[in-house]
Amino acid sequence: MNSIKGDSSTVQTIINTLQQVLMIEESIDQHQDLIGLGLDSMASVELVLELETAFDIAFQDDELLLENFSTVERIVSMVESKLN
Amino acid sequence: MIANKDINIDHLVKRFLDRFQEHDNLSQFPHINLNDIVAEKLHTINLSEHYGGRNFGLEETCNLLIDIASGCSSTGLVLAMHYYSLGGLNNILTESQKTEVFKDIQVNGEFIASISDPNILFARTKDDVKQVTDIKIDKTEGGYIVNGIKKSVSGSPRIKYLPIYGFQEGVRSRYGITALLTTVNEKGISIDNSWSYSGMKSTMSNNIYFKDVFIPESRIIGREGFGIEDTQELIYWFRLALTAVYQGIALCAYNYIRGLAKVKKEKLSNHQLAFFPGVQRNIADMKIKLETSYSQIMRCAQLVDQSIINGAFTDELYKLTLITKQYVSEAANQVVWLAMQVEGMQSLNQGKLLEKLFRDVRAATFHPPNEDLLKEVLAKKELGIISVKKRWL
């Protein structure tokens, strides 16, 4: 987790959210393929909704592509661009 | 006849074919066909030996359903609902539930309906789910109170068990859907006998109403609030069992027209239709469609059987079931259409086999998800679009 760029509390919240949505307890690496961890279409909907609630942000329609949520690094980048 | 672990039901298919005209003309439910199925102990075929079955997986069940539907579409559809519910619930129900329900089905020749459509393909929030779900469930002491409607229940005159999905307020889960196993005998359940469709006439797919129906908590399927998550197998069984029925209808049309082409003569030349190139072309096209759609059903069913063993279902397999449903639905409609081209105007004569199959096969694309929804879901999954907000830009 320490290798992930970004604000540590943001990163931690994202990882916690992912663990909750994917129903896993194992740590998640920055570049790990989340689709391989079970981020399917159903889980991705829940992930987007949880992230919007957790950070009080709103993703745009054209951002809602699975590939934008396929690694922790990509999610951190998207979330931080909205928080900033 | 398609091989099925030494089971040959040619005699049943013939009987079903002999009866279709009366059942269809009078909109009669084919009780007699289901009695035959029970008499030959085929009604628990996809359960374990303990319940009188032969452990048929989805592949073998599809083969059986293709045969049954090639004799009677409506019997095929009612049994598809029955088999898919048995197969899908087999790994979900508790041992005590199975002992009670499966034994009753085995010993008393009872049938089980399809589970209600949760209708949540594009629901984004729990409020959406609540709005689109036709059945509402409230927790009460010792069980649940059910209100709402379960639409188009195939086999309503004959089924006893009625699995349902319903929205339950206040549970902590993604969808808030709880699954329950009800029976048509519960106090507060009524059937409206409103089925009046030209296709699949004999299925008597009436609406069933629930008014303050009490269901004991021993009849919950899976966990409270996790009805969707805990019953994933059902959707795979449903899609494939359904496609098998329409494959059977297409097979029936093909068998009929292949036989007719050898005996019916063209008036001017006095030669059998079989010797005309246009007819030969249609026969070839029908056979190609039948074989390719059959291969698609079998490949998909084998993968689902394997996934059930592994306990894991992927997005790829989900998409494959959608593709299979769409492909077989289109192919079956085309096969019946081509058969009608060969027979000519007589195929539209009421009471003729192809006229009935024409009405029945048309229903294929309307089963959930209907063709439009199916393609939308498939395309969005292929493109990786997360359907959180608007369905369309």
Interface residues (C-beta under 8 A of the other chain):
Chain A: D40 S41 M42 S44 V45 E46 V48 L49 F59 D61 L64 L65 L66 E67 F69
Chain B: R124 T125 R174 T314 D315 K380 K381 L383 G384 I385 I386 S387 V388 K389 K390 L393
